């Protein structure tokens, strides 16, 4: 189910709320641009917890060599 697209008036209201005082020609440009941005906004996943951030799920230990092995060049060089 595709969400309903914003109307020209709704886009004008969003612009005013954002503090934009646009002349009619620029408002028309914004409306046209928003028509391209809106589908991308609907594809953004919602309802995730802040802890679900991928950076919080990274575990560097998964990329370390197994215990007991030394890296090449480490150890006693005679």
Buried (B, 14 or more C-beta within 10 A) or exposed (E): EEEEEBEEEEBBEEBEEEEEEBEEEEBEEBBEEBEEEEEEEEEEEEEEEEEEEEEEEEEEEEEEEEEEEEEEEEEEEE
